[in-house]
Amino acid sequence: MNRENVIPEQMQKIVDRAGYVPAVRVGDTIYLAGQVGRREDLQAIEDPAEQFQAMWENLRIVLAAAGCVFEDVVEMTTYHVDMSRHMDVFRLIKDQVFPRGTCAWTCVGVTELAHPGLLAEVKCVAVRPG
């Protein structure tokens, strides 16, 4: 199996701290670990809209490091704390940055994520164009 870790330079700090890689490429398929909206110091962003914007930007960074763009995502799962409270703003931000109707999407409500203050996390699978 041809397997390659994908680690954008600006995410080395989280790799060192948490011990996982942002993505793994196997052939033309990229498996992306969950991305969240955090500051450079790895703390959650308090404002929901800013946190969701940062989450999508972090996903974009990992996709780019793997040679992909949002349109290459074929499957996506989002996890939400207090989903009904934040879904309207989440969808608003998502629809501004992520192309609608281009992938399978599963949306899951959870009680908490890995770090206090995180409201959403996105993980996905992309296929590198070819």
C-alpha positions in Angstrom: 0.0 0.0 0.0 1.3 3.4 -1.0 0.6 5.5 2.1 1.8 9.1 2.7 1.2 11.4 5.7 0.0 14.9 4.8 1.1 17.6 7.3 0.8 21.3 6.3 3.7 23.3 7.8 1.3 25.4 9.9 -0.2 22.3 11.5 3.1 20.8 12.8 2.3 22.1 16.3 -0.9 20.1 16.6 0.8 17.0 15.2 3.5 17.3 17.8 1.0 17.9 20.6 -1.8 15.5 19.7 0.2 12.8 17.9 -1.9 12.4 14.7 -1.6 13.7 11.2 -4.1 16.0 9.5 -4.5 13.6 6.5 -3.2 10.4 5.0 -3.0 9.8 1.2 -3.5 6.3 -0.1 -3.2 6.3 -3.9 -5.5 9.1 -5.1 -7.7 9.0 -1.9 -7.1 11.4 0.9 -8.5 10.7 4.4 -8.7 13.9 6.3 -8.8 14.0 10.2 -11.3 16.2 11.9 -10.6 19.9 11.6 -11.9 22.5 14.1 -11.9 26.2 14.4 -9.0 27.1 16.6 -6.5 29.9 17.1 -2.8 29.5 16.4 -2.3 28.7 20.1 -4.7 25.8 19.6 -7.4 27.3 21.7 -11.0 27.3 20.5 -12.3 30.5 18.9 -15.2 31.9 21.0 -17.4 33.5 18.3 -19.3 30.7 16.5 -19.2 32.3 13.1 -15.4 32.9 13.3 -14.9 29.4 14.7 -16.7 27.9 11.8 -14.9 30.0 9.3 -11.5 28.9 10.8 -12.7 25.3 10.7 -13.3 25.5 6.9 -10.0 27.3 6.4 -8.1 24.6 8.2 -9.8 22.0 6.0 -8.9 24.0 2.9 -5.2 24.1 4.1 -5.1 20.3 4.6 -6.8 19.7 1.2 -4.4 22.0 -0.5 -1.4 20.2 1.1 -2.8 17.0 -0.4 -3.2 18.5 -3.9 -7.0 18.9 -3.6 -9.7 21.5 -3.3 -13.2 21.5 -1.7 -14.7 20.1 -5.0 -12.6 17.0 -4.6 -14.3 16.0 -1.3 -16.6 13.0 -1.9 -17.7 12.3 1.7 -18.0 14.6 4.7 -19.1 14.2 8.3 -19.6 17.1 10.7 -20.0 16.8 14.4 -21.8 19.5 16.3 -22.1 20.5 20.0 -25.5 22.2 20.7 -26.4 21.6 17.0 -29.8 23.2 16.9 -28.5 26.5 18.5 -25.7 26.9 15.9 -26.8 25.2 12.8 -28.2 28.3 11.1 -24.8 30.2 11.3 -22.9 26.9 10.5 -24.9 26.5 7.3 -24.5 30.1 6.4 -20.7 29.9 6.7 -20.6 26.5 5.0 -22.6 27.7 2.0 -20.2 30.7 1.6 -17.1 28.6 1.4 -17.9 24.9 0.6 -19.7 24.0 -2.7 -23.2 22.8 -2.2 -24.3 19.4 -3.5 -20.9 18.1 -4.3 -20.4 15.4 -1.7 -22.3 13.0 0.7 -22.7 14.8 4.0 -23.6 13.3 7.4 -24.3 15.7 10.3 -24.0 14.4 13.9 -24.9 16.0 17.2 -22.5 15.3 20.0 -22.2 16.3 23.7 -18.6 17.5 23.4 -15.5 17.6 21.2 -11.8 17.1 22.0 -11.3 20.6 23.5 -13.6 22.8 25.6 -15.4 25.5 23.5 -15.3 23.7 20.2 -18.7 23.7 18.5 -18.1 21.8 15.3 -15.6 19.4 13.7 -15.4 18.3 10.0 -13.7 15.2 8.7 -13.9 14.0 5.1 -12.6 11.9 2.3 -11.4 13.4 -1.0 -10.2 11.9 -4.2 -7.3 13.7 -5.9 -8.0 14.6 -9.5 -6.3 12.8 -12.1 
